[in-house]
Amino acid sequence: MKEFALDKEEVVSALKTVQEFQYFDELQLERLIAVGQGLELDPDEVLIREGDCSAYLYVVLDGTMTVQLPRGEKGIVTLGSTGKGQIFGEAAIFVNVKRTADVAAARKTRLMQIERGNLLSYIRDNPEAGNKLLMIIIYNLLQRLSDLHQDVHVDGDSRLMQREIDEIMKMYLR
């Protein structure tokens, strides 16, 4: 794994395709990039190991990361993948929790890594962008829980849909 300098223009362009940053303006994206760090991984290189604690949020700028469980002699069980324009590690923003699986590069992959303290400082210093980001991350975490067939309810028996997030954001952006 090696670090690389984040090119502002390139990363702003990439972040505009990321759902979590779709409501950010260019200045908000540039400020976010300033608190991030570029990481490049080779194929099969492990970024996160099951059981590790991590305080980082990651944005896939290019490439694919696989989420997998090592099972000794049984090999590796792949749970899913995360590709260009997606984020992972969001739970690390809220809690210092052990990771539940390995995350490795499926091919050469470039990430933007943001450390919890830096992200929280960004949210504090850029409250409009920070609130947008937190709202979307919370929504996405709830969706993942729902997708795992857990009984997750928001506001009684309703579940949030993308159009509802859009409506909330429109109200917030007034």
C-alpha positions in Angstrom: 0.0 0.0 0.0 1.4 3.4 -0.9 0.2 6.9 -0.4 -0.3 9.3 -3.3 -1.1 13.0 -3.5 -4.8 13.7 -4.2 -5.2 15.7 -7.4 -7.9 18.2 -6.6 -9.5 18.3 -10.1 -9.5 14.6 -10.5 -10.8 13.8 -7.1 -13.5 16.5 -7.2 -14.7 15.0 -10.5 -14.7 11.5 -8.9 -16.5 12.7 -5.7 -19.3 14.2 -7.8 -20.3 10.6 -8.8 -20.4 9.4 -5.2 -24.0 9.3 -3.7 -22.8 10.6 -0.3 -21.4 13.8 -1.9 -24.0 14.5 -4.6 -25.4 17.5 -2.8 -21.9 19.1 -2.1 -20.7 22.1 -4.0 -17.2 22.4 -5.4 -15.8 24.3 -2.4 -17.2 21.7 0.0 -15.6 18.9 -2.0 -12.3 20.7 -2.2 -12.3 21.2 1.6 -13.1 17.5 2.1 -10.2 16.5 -0.2 -7.9 18.7 2.0 -8.6 16.4 5.0 -8.2 13.2 3.0 -5.2 11.1 2.0 -4.7 9.0 -1.2 -3.9 5.3 -0.9 -3.1 2.9 -3.7 -3.4 -0.8 -3.3 -2.1 -3.6 -5.5 -4.4 -6.6 -6.4 -5.1 -8.9 -3.4 -3.5 -6.4 -0.9 -5.4 -6.3 2.3 -6.4 -2.9 3.7 -8.5 -4.0 6.7 -8.3 -7.3 8.6 -11.2 -8.8 10.5 -10.9 -7.9 14.2 -8.8 -4.7 13.6 -10.1 -1.4 14.9 -10.1 1.3 12.3 -11.0 5.0 12.5 -11.2 5.6 8.7 -13.8 6.2 6.1 -12.8 5.2 2.6 -13.9 6.4 -0.9 -13.2 4.2 -3.8 -11.8 6.6 -6.5 -10.9 3.8 -8.9 -10.9 0.0 -8.7 -12.7 -2.5 -6.6 -12.4 -3.7 -3.0 -13.8 -7.0 -1.9 -15.2 -7.8 1.5 -14.2 -11.3 2.6 -14.0 -13.6 5.5 -10.9 -15.8 5.8 -11.9 -19.3 6.9 -8.6 -21.1 7.3 -8.4 -24.4 5.3 -11.9 -23.6 3.8 -10.4 -20.6 2.1 -11.9 -17.2 1.7 -15.7 -16.4 1.6 -16.4 -13.3 -0.4 -19.3 -11.3 1.0 -19.5 -8.6 -1.6 -17.5 -5.8 -3.2 -17.3 -2.0 -3.3 -16.4 -0.2 -6.4 -15.6 3.2 -7.9 -17.9 5.9 -6.5 -18.7 4.0 -3.3 -17.7 4.5 0.3 -17.0 2.0 3.1 -16.0 2.2 6.7 -18.7 4.7 7.6 -19.4 3.1 11.0 -15.9 4.1 12.0 -17.1 7.7 12.1 -19.4 6.9 15.0 -17.7 4.2 17.0 -14.4 2.6 17.5 -15.5 -0.9 16.6 -13.7 -4.0 15.4 -14.0 -4.7 11.7 -16.1 -7.8 10.9 -14.3 -8.8 7.8 -11.2 -8.4 5.7 -11.3 -5.8 2.9 -8.8 -6.3 0.1 -8.2 -4.9 -3.4 -9.6 -7.0 -6.2 -7.4 -5.2 -8.6 -5.2 -2.1 -8.5 -7.3 0.4 -6.5 -7.1 4.0 -5.5 -8.8 5.2 -2.4 -9.3 8.5 -0.5 -8.9 7.7 3.2 -10.3 10.2 5.8 -9.4 9.7 9.5 -12.3 10.1 12.0 -10.8 13.1 13.7 -10.2 14.9 10.4 -13.7 14.1 9.2 -15.3 15.3 12.5 -13.2 18.5 12.2 -14.5 18.9 8.6 -18.1 18.4 9.8 -17.6 21.0 12.6 -16.0 23.6 10.3 -18.4 22.9 7.4 -21.7 22.3 9.1 -23.9 22.5 6.0 -21.8 19.9 4.1 -21.3 17.9 7.3 -25.1 17.6 8.0 -25.7 16.5 4.4 -23.0 13.9 4.7 -24.2 12.6 8.1 -27.9 12.4 6.9 -26.9 10.3 3.8 -24.5 8.1 5.8 -27.1 7.3 8.4 -29.7 6.6 5.7 -27.2 4.2 4.0 -26.4 2.4 7.2 -30.1 1.9 7.9 -30.6 0.6 4.4 -27.7 -1.9 4.9 -29.3 -3.1 8.2 -32.6 -3.4 6.4 -31.0 -5.4 3.6 -29.7 -7.8 6.2 -33.3 -8.6 7.1 -33.1 -6.9 10.4 -36.2 -5.2 11.7 -35.2 -1.6 11.3 -37.8 1.1 11.5 -37.5 4.8 10.9 -40.3 7.0 12.1 -42.7 4.2 13.0 -43.2 1.6 10.3 -42.0 3.5 7.3 -38.7 3.0 5.6 -36.8 5.8 3.9 -36.6 5.8 0.2 -34.2 7.9 -2.1 -37.0 10.3 -2.9 -37.6 10.9 0.8 -33.9 11.7 1.2 -34.2 14.1 -1.8 -37.1 15.8 -0.1 -35.3 16.1 3.2 -32.3 17.6 1.4 -34.5 20.1 -0.5 -36.0 21.2 2.8 -32.6 21.5 4.4 -31.2 23.4 1.4 -33.8 26.2 1.5 
